[in-house]
Amino acid sequence: MKTSLLSIAAFLVFSLTGIANNNEAAKSKVEIFEPAGSIVSCTVDAGSNRTSCSGSYSGTIGGSPTADGCAGGFSYAWTPSTCLNFTNIANPTVTNLTSTTTYWVTVTSQGCCDASDFVTITINCSCCKIENPESKPEYSSEDIVIFPIPAKETLSFKIKSESKIYTIGLYGTTGNLLLERTETGAFFNGNGLQVSGYPAGIYYLQIISGEAVVLFKKVVLSE
């Protein structure tokens, strides 16, 4: 993480917090204590780590928000620029990233903030196929409800952790990946997963958060 002393009369307190077990990128927090005792703080969040099983990743990165505190007026610098539409905005879009990449964002605000954070996007083709899905037990480690079963056009979700990033994959009976989407829990709660283009039958749903599988379930699609 990158920090700097902003004035001779102030001193800097830097704290790093992260949730390693959930593979989430850490947050950088800079606090400036003015001589009178008032505190001005800046929090930088590059967003949660994510994994793509399809061989490539497209989506937005950054937090909600990416920078908070101070009086606003933040400047952003993302590196590397690989597959990014812009490097100087809070939430750039990644398009067709095909190799594992760690993006760093440095946020500055005059007289208040100079801090960095990172997010890693893992391209993991080992999960492009599930071996023997019919013999794999159903599993869930988070509060996620999937409905209706059977589904005709849309698989709907009720996900408790709306701010987390999830990758949802739909697999056929041979374990081949048919459909994948990476979004926040809030997005899936409101939009679901469109499955109208698939024939009626048995499928398998796998949900990943960070690099961990949080749900595996058999689902049925109807005509």
BALOBA-1460 file (C-alpha; in Angstrom, 3 decimals):
// residues 223
<rec num="1" residu="m" x="0.000" y="0.000" z="0.000"/>
<rec num="2" residu="k" x="1.154" y="3.517" z="-0.744"/>
<rec num="3" residu="t" x="0.848" y="6.372" z="1.713"/>
<rec num="4" residu="s" x="2.467" y="9.761" z="2.181"/>
<rec num="5" residu="l" x="2.810" y="12.426" z="4.870"/>
<rec num="6" residu="l" x="0.707" y="15.335" z="3.751"/>
<rec num="7" residu="s" x="1.927" y="18.157" z="5.995"/>
<rec num="8" residu="i" x="4.559" y="18.826" z="8.633"/>
<rec num="9" residu="a" x="1.873" y="19.795" z="11.155"/>
<rec num="10" residu="a" x="-0.063" y="16.564" z="10.714"/>
<rec num="11" residu="f" x="0.822" y="12.977" z="11.349"/>
<rec num="12" residu="l" x="-0.393" y="9.923" z="9.537"/>
<rec num="13" residu="v" x="-1.981" y="6.756" z="10.816"/>
<rec num="14" residu="f" x="-2.192" y="3.923" z="8.285"/>
<rec num="15" residu="s" x="-4.229" y="0.813" z="8.869"/>
<rec num="16" residu="l" x="-4.641" y="-2.192" z="6.627"/>
<rec num="17" residu="t" x="-7.643" y="-4.433" z="7.035"/>
<rec num="18" residu="g" x="-8.585" y="-7.473" z="4.967"/>
<rec num="19" residu="i" x="-10.668" y="-10.593" z="5.038"/>
<rec num="20" residu="a" x="-8.149" y="-13.173" z="3.911"/>
<rec num="21" residu="n" x="-10.481" y="-16.128" z="4.411"/>
<rec num="22" residu="n" x="-12.894" y="-14.689" z="1.861"/>
<rec num="23" residu="n" x="-10.065" y="-13.761" z="-0.520"/>
<rec num="24" residu="e" x="-11.172" y="-10.160" z="-0.569"/>
<rec num="25" residu="a" x="-8.745" y="-7.383" z="-1.388"/>
<rec num="26" residu="a" x="-7.753" y="-5.342" z="1.637"/>
<rec num="27" residu="k" x="-8.811" y="-1.773" z="2.231"/>
<rec num="28" residu="s" x="-6.319" y="1.053" z="2.777"/>
<rec num="29" residu="k" x="-7.302" y="3.632" z="5.328"/>
<rec num="30" residu="v" x="-5.417" y="6.880" z="5.842"/>
<rec num="31" residu="e" x="-6.262" y="9.127" z="8.760"/>
<rec num="32" residu="i" x="-4.884" y="12.653" z="9.069"/>
<rec num="33" residu="f" x="-4.922" y="14.139" z="12.563"/>
<rec num="34" residu="e" x="-4.907" y="17.909" z="12.418"/>
<rec num="35" residu="p" x="-3.303" y="19.862" z="15.302"/>
<rec num="36" residu="a" x="-6.730" y="20.767" z="16.705"/>
<rec num="37" residu="g" x="-7.523" y="17.078" z="17.053"/>
<rec num="38" residu="s" x="-10.004" y="16.693" z="14.193"/>
<rec num="39" residu="i" x="-9.662" y="13.584" z="12.016"/>
<rec num="40" residu="v" x="-9.960" y="13.441" z="8.247"/>
<rec num="41" residu="s" x="-9.997" y="9.891" z="6.897"/>
<rec num="42" residu="c" x="-9.762" y="8.309" z="3.471"/>
<rec num="43" residu="t" x="-10.692" y="4.696" z="2.655"/>
<rec num="44" residu="v" x="-9.666" y="3.065" z="-0.637"/>
<rec num="45" residu="d" x="-11.261" y="-0.175" z="-1.863"/>
<rec num="46" residu="a" x="-10.318" y="-1.796" z="-5.194"/>
<rec num="47" residu="g" x="-13.114" y="-4.352" z="-4.815"/>
<rec num="48" residu="s" x="-13.288" y="-8.078" z="-4.133"/>
<rec num="49" residu="n" x="-11.077" y="-10.656" z="-5.824"/>
<rec num="50" residu="r" x="-12.853" y="-12.769" z="-8.411"/>
<rec num="51" residu="t" x="-12.308" y="-15.911" z="-10.477"/>
<rec num="52" residu="s" x="-13.395" y="-16.623" z="-14.041"/>
<rec num="53" residu="c" x="-13.856" y="-20.220" z="-15.170"/>
<rec num="54" residu="s" x="-14.585" y="-19.450" z="-18.825"/>
<rec num="55" residu="g" x="-11.024" y="-18.586" z="-19.904"/>
<rec num="56" residu="s" x="-11.625" y="-14.826" z="-19.903"/>
<rec num="57" residu="y" x="-13.178" y="-12.108" z="-17.753"/>
<rec num="58" residu="s" x="-15.196" y="-8.999" z="-18.558"/>
<rec num="59" residu="g" x="-16.709" y="-6.735" z="-15.926"/>
<rec num="60" residu="t" x="-16.100" y="-3.703" z="-13.731"/>
<rec num="61" residu="i" x="-13.577" y="-3.405" z="-10.904"/>
<rec num="62" residu="g" x="-13.338" y="-1.053" z="-7.950"/>
<rec num="63" residu="g" x="-15.337" y="-0.704" z="-4.768"/>
<rec num="64" residu="s" x="-18.703" y="0.769" z="-3.903"/>
<rec num="65" residu="p" x="-17.314" y="3.356" z="-3.556"/>
<rec num="66" residu="t" x="-13.653" y="3.016" z="-4.565"/>
<rec num="67" residu="a" x="-12.716" y="6.004" z="-2.385"/>
<rec num="68" residu="d" x="-14.548" y="7.526" z="0.550"/>
<rec num="69" residu="g" x="-13.904" y="10.241" z="3.100"/>
<rec num="70" residu="c" x="-12.174" y="13.624" z="2.814"/>
<rec num="71" residu="a" x="-14.204" y="16.207" z="0.941"/>
<rec num="72" residu="g" x="-14.279" y="14.310" z="-2.351"/>
<rec num="73" residu="g" x="-12.442" y="15.450" z="-5.468"/>
<rec num="74" residu="f" x="-10.536" y="12.173" z="-5.818"/>
<rec num="75" residu="s" x="-8.085" y="11.320" z="-8.593"/>
<rec num="76" residu="y" x="-7.626" y="7.677" z="-9.619"/>
<rec num="77" residu="a" x="-4.710" y="5.875" z="-11.237"/>
<rec num="78" residu="w" x="-5.126" y="2.164" z="-12.140"/>
<rec num="79" residu="t" x="-2.202" y="-0.043" z="-13.140"/>
<rec num="80" residu="p" x="-1.595" y="-2.009" z="-15.257"/>
<rec num="81" residu="s" x="-3.800" y="-0.713" z="-18.057"/>
<rec num="82" residu="t" x="-4.283" y="-4.225" z="-19.498"/>
<rec num="83" residu="c" x="-7.819" y="-4.628" z="-20.913"/>
<rec num="84" residu="l" x="-9.106" y="-1.495" z="-19.092"/>
<rec num="85" residu="n" x="-11.283" y="1.063" z="-20.843"/>
<rec num="86" residu="f" x="-9.944" y="3.878" z="-18.620"/>
<rec num="87" residu="t" x="-7.238" y="4.087" z="-15.954"/>
<rec num="88" residu="n" x="-8.363" y="7.361" z="-14.339"/>
<rec num="89" residu="i" x="-11.907" y="6.586" z="-13.164"/>
<rec num="90" residu="a" x="-13.270" y="4.984" z="-10.000"/>
<rec num="91" residu="n" x="-14.723" y="1.851" z="-11.617"/>
<rec num="92" residu="p" x="-13.088" y="0.945" z="-14.927"/>
<rec num="93" residu="t" x="-14.358" y="-1.873" z="-17.142"/>
<rec num="94" residu="v" x="-12.206" y="-4.906" z="-17.901"/>
<rec num="95" residu="t" x="-12.832" y="-6.459" z="-21.325"/>
<rec num="96" residu="n" x="-11.719" y="-9.950" z="-22.379"/>
<rec num="97" residu="l" x="-8.948" y="-10.432" z="-19.812"/>
<rec num="98" residu="t" x="-7.372" y="-13.839" z="-20.533"/>
<rec num="99" residu="s" x="-4.630" y="-14.113" z="-17.905"/>
<rec num="100" residu="t" x="-4.573" y="-13.697" z="-14.123"/>
<rec num="101" residu="t" x="-3.932" y="-10.028" z="-13.316"/>
<rec num="102" residu="t" x="-3.629" y="-7.925" z="-10.171"/>
<rec num="103" residu="y" x="-4.839" y="-4.349" z="-10.619"/>
<rec num="104" residu="w" x="-3.670" y="-1.576" z="-8.277"/>
<rec num="105" residu="v" x="-5.495" y="1.710" z="-7.796"/>
<rec num="106" residu="t" x="-3.858" y="4.751" z="-6.210"/>
<rec num="107" residu="v" x="-6.236" y="7.435" z="-4.991"/>
<rec num="108" residu="t" x="-5.200" y="10.994" z="-4.240"/>
<rec num="109" residu="s" x="-7.066" y="14.044" z="-2.975"/>
<rec num="110" residu="q" x="-5.266" y="17.281" z="-2.268"/>
<rec num="111" residu="g" x="-4.511" y="17.709" z="1.413"/>
<rec num="112" residu="c" x="-6.270" y="14.507" z="2.450"/>
<rec num="113" residu="c" x="-5.647" y="11.206" z="0.695"/>
<rec num="114" residu="d" x="-2.778" y="9.278" z="-0.894"/>
<rec num="115" residu="a" x="-3.401" y="5.534" z="-0.621"/>
<rec num="116" residu="s" x="-3.567" y="2.359" z="-2.742"/>
<rec num="117" residu="d" x="-5.400" y="-0.955" z="-2.861"/>
<rec num="118" residu="f" x="-5.506" y="-3.943" z="-5.206"/>
<rec num="119" residu="v" x="-7.842" y="-6.551" z="-6.680"/>
<rec num="120" residu="t" x="-6.844" y="-9.834" z="-8.349"/>
<rec num="121" residu="i" x="-8.783" y="-11.432" z="-11.203"/>
<rec num="122" residu="t" x="-7.901" y="-15.115" z="-11.534"/>
<rec num="123" residu="i" x="-8.438" y="-16.866" z="-14.868"/>
<rec num="124" residu="n" x="-8.839" y="-20.496" z="-13.858"/>
<rec num="125" residu="c" x="-9.745" y="-22.878" z="-16.675"/>
<rec num="126" residu="s" x="-9.534" y="-25.845" z="-14.304"/>
<rec num="127" residu="c" x="-13.144" y="-24.999" z="-13.394"/>
<rec num="128" residu="c" x="-14.296" y="-24.881" z="-17.032"/>
<rec num="129" residu="k" x="-15.384" y="-28.465" z="-16.534"/>
<rec num="130" residu="i" x="-16.705" y="-30.373" z="-13.521"/>
<rec num="131" residu="e" x="-15.779" y="-34.040" z="-13.393"/>
<rec num="132" residu="n" x="-18.702" y="-36.426" z="-12.793"/>
<rec num="133" residu="p" x="-21.189" y="-33.747" z="-11.654"/>
<rec num="134" residu="e" x="-23.928" y="-36.349" z="-11.137"/>
<rec num="135" residu="s" x="-21.911" y="-37.949" z="-8.333"/>
<rec num="136" residu="k" x="-20.880" y="-34.684" z="-6.693"/>
<rec num="137" residu="p" x="-22.880" y="-33.923" z="-3.508"/>
<rec num="138" residu="e" x="-24.845" y="-30.714" z="-3.296"/>
<rec num="139" residu="y" x="-23.105" y="-28.105" z="-1.163"/>
<rec num="140" residu="s" x="-23.758" y="-24.617" z="0.203"/>
<rec num="141" residu="s" x="-21.706" y="-22.529" z="2.621"/>
<rec num="142" residu="e" x="-23.658" y="-19.275" z="2.262"/>
<rec num="143" residu="d" x="-27.255" y="-18.122" z="2.644"/>
<rec num="144" residu="i" x="-28.322" y="-18.459" z="-1.011"/>
<rec num="145" residu="v" x="-31.772" y="-19.527" z="-2.215"/>
<rec num="146" residu="i" x="-32.388" y="-20.576" z="-5.846"/>
<rec num="147" residu="f" x="-35.893" y="-20.628" z="-7.344"/>
<rec num="148" residu="p" x="-38.043" y="-21.730" z="-9.089"/>
<rec num="149" residu="i" x="-37.133" y="-25.371" z="-9.598"/>
<rec num="150" residu="p" x="-37.866" y="-26.284" z="-12.309"/>
<rec num="151" residu="a" x="-37.107" y="-22.998" z="-14.054"/>
<rec num="152" residu="k" x="-38.356" y="-22.015" z="-17.500"/>
<rec num="153" residu="e" x="-36.753" y="-18.717" z="-18.461"/>
<rec num="154" residu="t" x="-34.948" y="-17.343" z="-15.413"/>
<rec num="155" residu="l" x="-33.177" y="-18.833" z="-12.417"/>
<rec num="156" residu="s" x="-33.836" y="-16.395" z="-9.581"/>
<rec num="157" residu="f" x="-31.705" y="-15.892" z="-6.488"/>
<rec num="158" residu="k" x="-32.034" y="-14.632" z="-2.961"/>
<rec num="159" residu="i" x="-28.471" y="-13.873" z="-1.874"/>
<rec num="160" residu="k" x="-27.910" y="-12.427" z="1.594"/>
<rec num="161" residu="s" x="-24.491" y="-10.854" z="0.901"/>
<rec num="162" residu="e" x="-25.554" y="-8.337" z="-1.740"/>
<rec num="163" residu="s" x="-22.231" y="-6.467" z="-1.917"/>
<rec num="164" residu="k" x="-20.065" y="-9.528" z="-2.590"/>
<rec num="165" residu="i" x="-18.968" y="-10.531" z="-6.077"/>
<rec num="166" residu="y" x="-20.178" y="-13.935" z="-7.285"/>
<rec num="167" residu="t" x="-19.410" y="-15.987" z="-10.381"/>
<rec num="168" residu="i" x="-22.352" y="-18.216" z="-11.285"/>
<rec num="169" residu="g" x="-21.807" y="-21.031" z="-13.776"/>
<rec num="170" residu="l" x="-24.351" y="-23.336" z="-15.395"/>
<rec num="171" residu="y" x="-23.003" y="-26.777" z="-16.352"/>
<rec num="172" residu="g" x="-24.396" y="-29.602" z="-18.462"/>
<rec num="173" residu="t" x="-24.676" y="-33.253" z="-17.389"/>
<rec num="174" residu="t" x="-21.180" y="-33.977" z="-18.762"/>
<rec num="175" residu="g" x="-19.763" y="-31.178" z="-16.597"/>
<rec num="176" residu="n" x="-19.114" y="-28.741" z="-19.444"/>
<rec num="177" residu="l" x="-19.534" y="-25.039" z="-18.691"/>
<rec num="178" residu="l" x="-22.484" y="-23.625" z="-20.665"/>
<rec num="179" residu="l" x="-23.025" y="-20.186" z="-19.147"/>
<rec num="180" residu="e" x="-21.116" y="-17.969" z="-16.742"/>
<rec num="181" residu="r" x="-21.717" y="-14.521" z="-15.286"/>
<rec num="182" residu="t" x="-19.871" y="-12.496" z="-12.650"/>
<rec num="183" residu="e" x="-21.806" y="-9.807" z="-10.782"/>
<rec num="184" residu="t" x="-22.687" y="-8.623" z="-7.264"/>
<rec num="185" residu="g" x="-25.204" y="-10.463" z="-5.127"/>
<rec num="186" residu="a" x="-27.503" y="-7.462" z="-5.505"/>
<rec num="187" residu="f" x="-27.403" y="-7.796" z="-9.309"/>
<rec num="188" residu="f" x="-28.350" y="-11.474" z="-9.223"/>
<rec num="189" residu="n" x="-31.112" y="-10.758" z="-6.696"/>
<rec num="190" residu="g" x="-32.675" y="-8.308" z="-9.109"/>
<rec num="191" residu="n" x="-31.972" y="-9.973" z="-12.451"/>
<rec num="192" residu="g" x="-31.366" y="-13.671" z="-11.940"/>
<rec num="193" residu="l" x="-29.703" y="-15.817" z="-14.605"/>
<rec num="194" residu="q" x="-31.367" y="-16.092" z="-18.015"/>
<rec num="195" residu="v" x="-31.655" y="-19.747" z="-19.098"/>
<rec num="196" residu="s" x="-34.440" y="-19.601" z="-21.694"/>
<rec num="197" residu="g" x="-32.149" y="-20.700" z="-24.515"/>
<rec num="198" residu="y" x="-31.368" y="-24.115" z="-23.019"/>
<rec num="199" residu="p" x="-33.319" y="-27.343" z="-23.587"/>
<rec num="200" residu="a" x="-35.374" y="-28.839" z="-20.781"/>
<rec num="201" residu="g" x="-33.404" y="-31.198" z="-18.577"/>
<rec num="202" residu="i" x="-30.990" y="-31.507" z="-15.663"/>
<rec num="203" residu="y" x="-28.184" y="-29.004" z="-15.178"/>
<rec num="204" residu="y" x="-25.736" y="-28.113" z="-12.425"/>
<rec num="205" residu="l" x="-25.183" y="-24.706" z="-10.867"/>
<rec num="206" residu="q" x="-21.891" y="-23.705" z="-9.251"/>
<rec num="207" residu="i" x="-21.355" y="-20.390" z="-7.462"/>
<rec num="208" residu="i" x="-17.871" y="-19.055" z="-6.672"/>
<rec num="209" residu="s" x="-16.937" y="-16.125" z="-4.436"/>
<rec num="210" residu="g" x="-13.297" y="-15.100" z="-4.602"/>
<rec num="211" residu="e" x="-11.622" y="-18.447" z="-5.273"/>
<rec num="212" residu="a" x="-13.943" y="-20.583" z="-3.142"/>
<rec num="213" residu="v" x="-16.946" y="-22.609" z="-4.261"/>
<rec num="214" residu="v" x="-19.834" y="-21.497" z="-2.032"/>
<rec num="215" residu="l" x="-22.634" y="-23.491" z="-3.679"/>
<rec num="216" residu="f" x="-23.082" y="-26.518" z="-5.924"/>
<rec num="217" residu="k" x="-26.612" y="-27.607" z="-6.791"/>
<rec num="218" residu="k" x="-28.569" y="-29.664" z="-9.347"/>
<rec num="219" residu="v" x="-31.254" y="-27.637" z="-11.109"/>
<rec num="220" residu="v" x="-33.976" y="-28.555" z="-13.589"/>
<rec num="221" residu="l" x="-35.010" y="-26.482" z="-16.599"/>
<rec num="222" residu="s" x="-38.448" y="-26.940" z="-18.153"/>
<rec num="223" residu="e" x="-39.880" y="-26.138" z="-21.564"/>
